[in-house]
Amino acid sequence: MAATILAHKGHSVLIIDGAAHPKFAIGESTVPLTSQTFEHLAAQTGIPELLTLARGPQGIREKIGTTCGIKRAFCFLYHREGEENRPEENNLFGNVWRDENHLYRQDVDTYIFRAALRYGADALENTRVSSVELDDDGVTVSTVKGQRFRARYLIDGSGPRSPFIKQHELAERPTSLRTNTRTIFTHMTDVKSYDDCVDNPFSQPWSTGTNHHVFDGGWFWVIAFDNWEGATNKVASVGLTLDADRYPPRDDVSPEEEFAEFVGKYPSIARQFEDARAVRPWIRAPKIQHSSRQCVGDRYCLMAHSYGFVDPLYSIGLIMTVTAVSKLVDPLCKALETDEFAREDFLDVEKAMVRRLRYADMLIYGSYKSWSNYNLWNAWVRLWAIGLHALESIFASHLMMGKYSKYELVEDYITSEYEPQGYKALIEAGYASISAYADGTIDADACAKQLWKLIEDYDFEVRLRPEPEFDGVEWAMRTPDVHDLFLGVPENHERWRKEQVDPWIPSDTPA
Ligand SMILES: Cc1cc2nc3c(=O)[nH]c(=O)nc-3n(C[C@H](O)[C@H](O)[C@H](O)COP(=O)(O)OP(=O)(O)OC[C@H]3O[C@@H](n4cnc5c(N)ncnc54)[C@H](O)[C@@H]3O)c2cc1C
C-alpha cells in the first residue's frame, strides 16, 4: 500500500517480498473504521485503488471479484463448556448503513500489489531480506540470495519476524503488553452457517457477520467468504485464540487435534464444524503478542504489523496498518524532497501506533478476563462499542466536512484523534476496574457493577444520527438486557425509545 502511494507520487520504490502474490495472509475482518481510514487515505493520495477498498463489498465486487465475504455485524456468542449457547448471552453490534468486509486477502493484496507495479514500483518476489544496514545517507538491504540494494528510506512491513527488528534489537523484550494469548488457524470448507445450528431471535442472521464464539479462556472466529448471494468462495477463515497462561502451548497434539478438542467442548460450535475440512495446513503460534521499542527512526519506519500486535479480537490490525501508512506518507514525501529523514519528523506515526497498540491491549486483556462471567463481559464489551460508534460518527463528519467539522480533534487521545473527548477517561476507569478484578482485589460482581456505573454515568457527547427515528441508542447501550445493538433497524429503535429490553431476555437474568 505504501509502495503504491509512493510510486504514484513518482518516487523510486522497490518492494522486496519473501513470498509471491497471490499469497495467503491473515487479517480478513474489517470494521467501518478500517474503511473510513482507507477513504481518508484515498482522499489524501488521490489513488482510485484505495477508494475501491474504502467502498466496502460493493467496491470489492466491482474491481476485485466475488471471493470476499460481507461483514454486517460483530456477533459475540458466549459459550459455557458442555452447554448449548443461550440466545440471551449473545451480543450483536453493527448497523444498516454500512456493510464491512471479510477480505480474502490473497486477492485483495494482489490487487494493491498490481497497482503498485502499474504506478512504477519495482518488485522482487520470493526474495527474503537477510539484513539491513543503516548509515547517515541511507540503508543497504541484503537478501539471502546475496543481492544488495541501496535506498534512502526503509519501510519494514515484514511482520513479527522482521530481520531488521532482530538485527537492530528493536523488539521490546519482554513485551509490556499484558495480553498473553496463542492461536491456531486455517481456512476450511463446509463450515455451517451458525443460523443452522442455533435459534436466532436477533434482528440479523449470524451468518452475515463475523462470528466470535467467546468462552472462559479464549475465543473462536469464523469469517465466511460465501455469506452473500453471488459469492463464489466456499472457504471460511477459522481460528481459535487461547489465554496462554491458562492453556499453555502444547506439542503433544497436532494443531488440528487441539482445535477439534476445543470445538468438542461447546455443543453449538461443534454443530457448526461437524462437516468442516481444512483446505490448507494449520498454523499454530505459541504467542501472538509482540511490540517494539520504537516505531520510527532516522531513515526507517516499522509498519504496524512489524511494530506490534495484540490479538485479532476487535479487528484492530488493519486499521493500524492503514493509519500508519496514512500518517507516514506526507512526512516521507517531504523528506524525499528535502533529503532530511530525521526521526523527529515521523513521530506522529509512532504516537498513533503506540496508543492504538496500548488501547488494543487494554481492551483485549479486559475481554479475556471478563469471559469468566457473562454479566461482566456484557458490560465490558460496551466500552469498546461506545468508542467504536462515536469514533465512526466523528470520523464520518471529518471525512465529509474536513476542517468545518463540528468535532474537534483530540490531542491526548487513547486510540484516535477522532474519539470523543471523554472516551479516554472511560477506558482508563474501566481498565482500572478489570485490573482490580484480575488481581483479585474485587470479585466479578463488584467489577461488573463498577463498569455498568461507568457506562451509566458516561456522557454520550456524540449522537449517532440526528434523525429522531434513530433515537434510543444511548439508553440501549446503558441497558444490560439490550443485546441486539444493531442500529438502524426501525423495530430496535422503537423498542429503545419506549425503554423496552430485548423481548427474548428472561426477566430473571442478573443485571
Ligand atoms: C491470527 C491473526 C488474525 C488476525 N485477524 C485480523 C482481522 O481479523 N482484522 C484485522 O484488521 N487484522 C487482523 N490481524 C492483523 C493483520 O494480520 C495484520 O495487521 C495485517 O496482515 C498486516 O498486513 P501486512 O501486509 O502489513 O503484513 P503481513 O500480512 O504480516 O505480511 C508480511 C509480509 O512480509 C513478508 N516477509 C516476512 N519476512 C520477510 C523477509 N525476511 N524478507 C522479505 N519479506 C518478508 C512476507 O512474505 C509477507 O508478505 C490478524 C493477525 C493475526 C496474527
The ligand as an SDF file (V2000), in Angstrom:
LIG
                    3D

 53 58  0  0  0  0  0  0  0  0999 V2000
   -4.1530  -14.6620   13.9120 C   0  0  0  0  0  0  0  0  0  0  0  0
   -4.3240  -13.2630   13.3860 C   0  0  0  0  0  0  0  0  0  0  0  0
   -5.5810  -12.8200   12.9680 C   0  0  0  0  0  0  0  0  0  0  0  0
   -5.7600  -11.5020   12.5180 C   0  0  0  0  0  0  0  0  0  0  0  0
   -7.0130  -11.0680   12.1850 N   0  0  0  0  0  0  0  0  0  0  0  0
   -7.2070   -9.7710   11.8520 C   0  0  0  0  0  0  0  0  0  0  0  0
   -8.5060   -9.2890   11.4990 C   0  0  0  0  0  0  0  0  0  0  0  0
   -9.5000  -10.0170   11.5080 O   0  0  0  0  0  0  0  0  0  0  0  0
   -8.6370   -7.9900   11.1380 N   0  0  0  0  0  0  0  0  0  0  0  0
   -7.5580   -7.1430   11.1000 C   0  0  0  0  0  0  0  0  0  0  0  0
   -7.7340   -5.9560   10.8020 O   0  0  0  0  0  0  0  0  0  0  0  0
   -6.3110   -7.5840   11.3940 N   0  0  0  0  0  0  0  0  0  0  0  0
   -6.1060   -8.8640   11.7710 C   0  0  0  0  0  0  0  0  0  0  0  0
   -4.8520   -9.3070   12.0470 N   0  0  0  0  0  0  0  0  0  0  0  0
   -3.7170   -8.3970   11.8350 C   0  0  0  0  0  0  0  0  0  0  0  0
   -3.3320   -8.4450   10.3650 C   0  0  0  0  0  0  0  0  0  0  0  0
   -2.9510   -9.7490   10.0210 O   0  0  0  0  0  0  0  0  0  0  0  0
   -2.1900   -7.5050   10.0380 C   0  0  0  0  0  0  0  0  0  0  0  0
   -2.4870   -6.2160   10.5050 O   0  0  0  0  0  0  0  0  0  0  0  0
   -2.0170   -7.4280    8.5350 C   0  0  0  0  0  0  0  0  0  0  0  0
   -1.9480   -8.7030    7.9610 O   0  0  0  0  0  0  0  0  0  0  0  0
   -0.7940   -6.6920    8.1780 C   0  0  0  0  0  0  0  0  0  0  0  0
   -0.5870   -6.8420    6.7730 O   0  0  0  0  0  0  0  0  0  0  0  0
    0.8400   -6.7090    6.1700 P   0  0  0  0  0  0  0  0  0  0  0  0
    0.7250   -6.9610    4.7080 O   0  0  0  0  0  0  0  0  0  0  0  0
    1.4360   -5.4140    6.6360 O   0  0  0  0  0  0  0  0  0  0  0  0
    1.7130   -7.8390    6.8800 O   0  0  0  0  0  0  0  0  0  0  0  0
    1.6930   -9.3980    6.7030 P   0  0  0  0  0  0  0  0  0  0  0  0
    0.3960   -9.8790    6.1920 O   0  0  0  0  0  0  0  0  0  0  0  0
    2.2110   -9.9560    8.0020 O   0  0  0  0  0  0  0  0  0  0  0  0
    2.7970   -9.6520    5.5590 O   0  0  0  0  0  0  0  0  0  0  0  0
    4.1850   -9.6430    5.8460 C   0  0  0  0  0  0  0  0  0  0  0  0
    4.9380   -9.8100    4.5420 C   0  0  0  0  0  0  0  0  0  0  0  0
    6.3300   -9.7270    4.8140 O   0  0  0  0  0  0  0  0  0  0  0  0
    6.9960  -10.7180    4.0650 C   0  0  0  0  0  0  0  0  0  0  0  0
    8.2530  -11.0630    4.7650 N   0  0  0  0  0  0  0  0  0  0  0  0
    8.4000  -11.5770    6.0100 C   0  0  0  0  0  0  0  0  0  0  0  0
    9.7110  -11.7460    6.2870 N   0  0  0  0  0  0  0  0  0  0  0  0
   10.3950  -11.3180    5.2020 C   0  0  0  0  0  0  0  0  0  0  0  0
   11.7730  -11.2270    4.8790 C   0  0  0  0  0  0  0  0  0  0  0  0
   12.7270  -11.6160    5.7290 N   0  0  0  0  0  0  0  0  0  0  0  0
   12.1140  -10.7360    3.6720 N   0  0  0  0  0  0  0  0  0  0  0  0
   11.1740  -10.3290    2.7940 C   0  0  0  0  0  0  0  0  0  0  0  0
    9.8570  -10.3870    3.0460 N   0  0  0  0  0  0  0  0  0  0  0  0
    9.4730  -10.8740    4.2380 C   0  0  0  0  0  0  0  0  0  0  0  0
    6.0320  -11.8870    3.9840 C   0  0  0  0  0  0  0  0  0  0  0  0
    6.3200  -12.6820    2.8570 O   0  0  0  0  0  0  0  0  0  0  0  0
    4.6900  -11.1540    3.8570 C   0  0  0  0  0  0  0  0  0  0  0  0
    4.3850  -10.9340    2.5170 O   0  0  0  0  0  0  0  0  0  0  0  0
   -4.6470  -10.6280   12.4680 C   0  0  0  0  0  0  0  0  0  0  0  0
   -3.3770  -11.0900   12.8410 C   0  0  0  0  0  0  0  0  0  0  0  0
   -3.2090  -12.3870   13.3030 C   0  0  0  0  0  0  0  0  0  0  0  0
   -1.8310  -12.8380   13.7340 C   0  0  0  0  0  0  0  0  0  0  0  0
  1  2  1  0
  2  3  1  0
  2 52  2  0
  3  4  2  0
  4  5  1  0
  4 50  1  0
  5  6  2  0
  6  7  1  0
  6 13  1  0
  7  8  2  0
  7  9  1  0
  9 10  1  0
 10 11  2  0
 10 12  1  0
 12 13  2  0
 13 14  1  0
 14 15  1  0
 14 50  1  0
 15 16  1  0
 16 17  1  0
 16 18  1  0
 18 19  1  0
 18 20  1  0
 20 21  1  0
 20 22  1  0
 22 23  1  0
 23 24  1  0
 24 25  2  0
 24 26  1  0
 24 27  1  0
 27 28  1  0
 28 29  2  0
 28 30  1  0
 28 31  1  0
 31 32  1  0
 32 33  1  0
 33 34  1  0
 33 48  1  0
 34 35  1  0
 35 36  1  0
 35 46  1  0
 36 37  1  0
 36 45  1  0
 37 38  2  0
 38 39  1  0
 39 40  1  0
 39 45  2  0
 40 41  1  0
 40 42  2  0
 42 43  1  0
 43 44  2  0
 44 45  1  0
 46 47  1  0
 46 48  1  0
 48 49  1  0
 50 51  2  0
 51 52  1  0
 52 53  1  0
M  END
$$$$
